[in-house]
Amino acid sequence: MRFTNYKSIASAGRNKFDLASIRAIPMRAVAIDLGFGLTAGGTGRCRIPGHEDRNPSFSIRSATNRFTCYACGENGDVIDLVMKMRDISFVDACEWLTGRHLGGASVRPEMRQRPADREAAAKQPPIVPAKTEHAAAPDHEAFEWLLLVSKLSSSGYDYLASRGFSAETIAHFRVGQIGDRGEAMKTAVARFGLERLRRCGLVCDGKFGNRFVFPAGYLLFPFIIDGNIAYLQARRPDSGTQWRWLCPNSLLPPVFNRSALSDSTATISICEGVTDVISAHELGIPAIGLVGANARLDDTTLDLLRGRNVAIFGDRDTAGSRFARRLVDRLAGMGVTAIPKRLPLGANDLNDHLRRIKGIAA
């Protein structure tokens, strides 16, 4: 089901939906109504049909009232979530939401007014909306500063080495590590101001007020585009599964390691996420990475892919197979031919394959 095919539909027969009110229904309430179990921070296991989420990959953003699954790649607003979960149309999803959360008031208020009332309302001066917060946007300077002050510790280096990454590879990808979380936030606020940090997603709403998004000890992976850090993703430096990956609040991730497209390499691979891209580099395979199956493929990246042989490496599971199939189809629609690659038997992902080659126990 493609959500965008239904976005232009605002009515069906006599039903005229108040889409603004529907989309304002709190995402948390809708997700819980659909059976999601969420933490106080808005994360949990994805329950979207077809995705067997082994780790908490589903997240809601209160600032935008949208959801994202960083494993299967699905994202959208409350209507999108209902459509996906119940396998119903845009119109039926609006009916379901208004019936469950708006007391059945699905008809736009202006459609219920008498003609005289509508005429009087039309003569009223328009209401100028209050100034809203700035939209989320990357902050190259703030991201660069954070990476520079987040030196990789020996424990972080040991973890990366246990994944099969050499010192040269670790240096190539400029991996950092968050030190003291409170001190990082205090220094960042003094340097950049709270509003700027919230706008670039480094600070978000926490249970007790403003919260720095990256905890102490988390590894930092920069997404560098044209020499600037456009995004940061953080990973816990151990085998724990809770809060494994964290990212800036409300920012969508760009392509990881786009510099792999800077030369005339004939074959380029596309992987799921950061770890597999770094594993591919260690194996001598030029690769870029997408975080989530619906991650952005910007026009510049597409132009750089055209004319090359493109291979897709998905994980050896249902979600990985779906990632590869969808990406092959999406690229084909954009004029890029790609083929899915199967991992060697016994390897769940490229990092498994790398560690087996190096004789590192899983």
DAHU-V667017 format. One record per pair of residues at least 6 apart in sequence whose C-alpha atoms are under 6 Angstrom apart, sorted by the first residue. I is the first residue (numbers start at 1). J is the second residue. D is the distance in Angstrom with one decimal. If there is no record, write none. Layout:
i:j:d
I:J:D
I:J:D
//
This chain:
i:j:d
6:90:5.8
16:107:5.0
16:108:5.9
17:106:5.2
17:107:4.9
17:108:5.3
18:107:5.9
18:108:4.3
27:65:5.5
27:78:5.8
37:44:5.9
38:44:4.8
42:59:5.6
42:60:5.3
43:58:5.5
43:59:4.3
44:56:4.6
44:58:5.2
45:53:5.8
45:56:4.1
45:57:5.7
45:58:5.6
46:53:5.6
46:58:4.9
48:85:5.6
57:69:5.4
57:70:5.4
57:71:5.8
58:68:5.9
58:69:4.3
59:67:5.7
59:68:5.4
60:66:5.7
60:67:4.3
66:76:5.4
66:77:4.6
67:75:5.3
67:76:5.6
68:74:5.9
68:75:4.2
70:292:4.8
71:292:5.4
72:292:6.0
72:293:5.7
73:292:4.1
73:293:4.2
73:294:4.9
79:93:5.9
82:93:5.8
83:93:5.6
98:104:4.9
98:105:5.9
98:106:5.2
136:199:4.8
136:200:5.6
137:200:5.1
138:200:5.0
138:230:5.7
139:200:5.6
140:228:5.9
140:229:5.3
140:230:5.9
147:176:6.0
150:176:5.3
150:177:4.9
150:178:5.0
151:176:5.2
151:177:5.5
152:176:4.7
152:177:4.8
164:355:5.6
175:220:5.6
175:221:5.2
176:219:5.7
176:220:4.7
177:217:5.9
177:218:5.5
177:219:4.2
177:220:5.3
178:216:5.1
178:217:5.1
178:218:5.4
179:216:5.2
179:217:5.8
180:216:5.3
181:215:5.6
181:216:4.9
185:212:5.8
197:203:5.5
201:248:4.3
201:249:4.1
202:212:5.9
202:213:5.5
202:248:5.4
203:211:5.4
203:212:4.6
203:213:5.6
204:210:5.8
204:211:5.4
205:211:5.9
218:234:5.8
218:235:5.3
218:236:4.7
219:234:5.2
219:235:5.1
220:233:5.8
220:234:4.6
221:232:5.6
221:233:5.3
222:232:4.7
223:229:5.6
223:230:5.7
223:231:5.0
223:232:6.0
223:256:5.2
224:230:5.8
233:246:6.0
233:247:4.8
234:245:5.6
234:246:5.1
235:244:5.5
235:245:4.6
236:244:5.4
254:296:5.9
255:289:5.8
255:290:5.5
256:288:5.6
256:289:4.8
257:288:5.2
258:288:5.9
260:286:5.9
266:308:5.2
267:308:5.6
267:309:4.5
267:310:5.8
268:286:5.5
268:287:5.5
268:310:5.1
269:287:4.5
269:310:5.6
269:311:4.6
269:312:5.7
270:287:5.5
270:288:5.1
270:289:5.5
270:312:4.9
271:277:6.0
271:289:4.7
271:313:5.0
272:289:5.7
272:290:5.5
272:314:6.0
273:289:5.2
273:290:5.3
273:291:4.8
276:350:5.3
276:351:5.7
277:287:5.7
277:289:5.8
279:351:5.4
293:323:5.5
306:336:5.6
310:338:4.6
311:338:5.6
311:339:5.1
311:340:5.7
312:324:5.9
312:340:4.5
312:341:5.7
313:341:5.5
314:320:4.4
314:324:5.6
315:348:5.6
315:349:4.8
316:348:4.8
324:340:5.9
328:338:5.5
347:353:5.3
//
